[in-house]
Amino acid sequence: MRPMMEMLEKASRRLSLHMPGAQGQAPFGSVDPYLLDTTELGVTDDLYAPGNGIAKAQELIARSAGAQSTLMLSGGSTAGMHAMLLYAAARGDKVILPRNVHISALHLCAVAGIQPVFVPVDHTTSGRPYSTAENYYSVMEQHPDARAVLVLNPDYYGTLGPVRRVAERAHAMGMLVLCDEAHGAVFNWYRREYGALSQGADLVVQSAHKTLPALTASAWLHASAKVDAGLLRKRLRMVQTSSPSFVIMLSLDDAREWMDLNGAQAGAELETALAAFRKEAAALGYADGQQALPQSVAADPLRLVLDAPQGGFRLAEQLEEAGIDIELCDCAGIGCILSLADGPRRLDRLLEALRTIPAVSGSREELPKPPPIPPRKMPLHEAAFAPAEPVAIRDAAGRISAGQVGLYPPGVAALAAGEEITPGIVAWLSAMPPQRLFGLDEDGRLTCVREGV
Ligand SMILES: Cc1ncc(COP(=O)(O)O)c(C=O)c1O
């Protein structure tokens, strides 16, 4: 029996509009991973002490990205987030994070004893989060002792972060600037001005596998001249496997070479195809979801976000029935990742499907916005490992959360470990369909710190 093979073969026959960005196509033709998979040998190289092919590949990607140095990652952006946070802060230090930060940052803070300080996010009329420099500034003023500030650029929806403005202020205050660019690897080659390195970030993590022709879990951690590259490599070694995958590193280097050769043109072609697609989709009743952003907030033109009168969850089901799998859905609509190699062709197939799916309003859910960030009652790292017990949501007001809880997608914590479960949080969680929430136990209960233990 080969249940994995059966499952994957079935999935590969469907139309993918989700990550991995390779979407079934190797940039230079298929290779046999078993033939090429290897380890640290005299003739190969060592990611943690590079001197041969890995060193060369890292130099090439650093050049393409405009970085002083780059580490290849075989543990996704998660490994890069962990390494850069460990580089920037030590136990007890503060780091400033946007509230819609990826969960990997909170996990690292819990394990390393770093104190997160959150920047609230604003929401569009469709309920999607975005960050403003002003929100960062007020948190930075309240916490001038923070060691670093992290910006998300872009987020899941392609919404860009206020990197340049935050970086200028943070540097003036002596803070390091970290960027989660997991969704923005393409900016190394296309729309470079949107990239965080070109806007002054010190450390930037990018998932190659989300948007480029690269294998799942492939990512890069770029550093500016200000960063001690040797120390950063040591930090990475503390959080990533001691046996990084050579096949994943090959895929990173091939994605880099393909993008060096084709990225600028492929990006421009995809942007043109998407602009035409958005017009046709709007005529069918599916509006461009990025239009709901305020004028001052830009978006990655290569990320497709469509609003659907029937709601994103319903449209995702309808597309699934039509053999099309998308990256994410929410109350308002859907998000898709398009392959740089053949995105325009995939858009034709999506449009064909949308023509047969009427954009009829009716079933769209409207969920209330998350309440304000609750007050912190205990350090995150203490709450995350404290004795804990399950508590029904309706009985949890006044208790301290032992974990992260929120809506998935987009996977943003409405409640983080150590925060008070306010009556507002109880009301909001109670109004959510339980299957849309992450962080609850199998009986739909919150995990709360057992106080007085
Ligand atoms: C914004 C953001 N940052 C970081 C990550 C972690 O990336 P990876 O899956 O490459 O570990 C994700 C994954 O979804 C993400 O969406």
The ligand as an SDF file (V2000), in Angstrom:
LIG
                    3D

 16 16  0  0  0  0  0  0  0  0999 V2000
    3.4470   35.4120    6.4540 C   0  0  0  0  0  0  0  0  0  0  0  0
    4.1220   34.0990    6.6740 C   0  0  0  0  0  0  0  0  0  0  0  0
    5.3110   34.0680    7.2910 N   0  0  0  0  0  0  0  0  0  0  0  0
    5.9690   32.9140    7.5150 C   0  0  0  0  0  0  0  0  0  0  0  0
    5.4300   31.7140    7.1340 C   0  0  0  0  0  0  0  0  0  0  0  0
    6.1910   30.4440    7.3720 C   0  0  0  0  0  0  0  0  0  0  0  0
    6.6570   30.0000    6.1420 O   0  0  0  0  0  0  0  0  0  0  0  0
    7.0880   28.4990    5.8150 P   0  0  0  0  0  0  0  0  0  0  0  0
    5.8180   27.7500    5.5520 O   0  0  0  0  0  0  0  0  0  0  0  0
    7.9490   28.6490    4.6120 O   0  0  0  0  0  0  0  0  0  0  0  0
    7.8240   27.9660    6.9860 O   0  0  0  0  0  0  0  0  0  0  0  0
    4.1700   31.6880    6.4830 C   0  0  0  0  0  0  0  0  0  0  0  0
    3.5620   30.4140    6.0860 C   0  0  0  0  0  0  0  0  0  0  0  0
    2.4360   30.3230    5.7120 O   0  0  0  0  0  0  0  0  0  0  0  0
    3.5110   32.9210    6.2550 C   0  0  0  0  0  0  0  0  0  0  0  0
    2.3160   32.9490    5.6350 O   0  0  0  0  0  0  0  0  0  0  0  0
  1  2  1  0
  2  3  1  0
  2 15  2  0
  3  4  2  0
  4  5  1  0
  5  6  1  0
  5 12  2  0
  6  7  1  0
  7  8  1  0
  8  9  2  0
  8 10  1  0
  8 11  1  0
 12 13  1  0
 12 15  1  0
 13 14  2  0
 15 16  1  0
M  END
$$$$
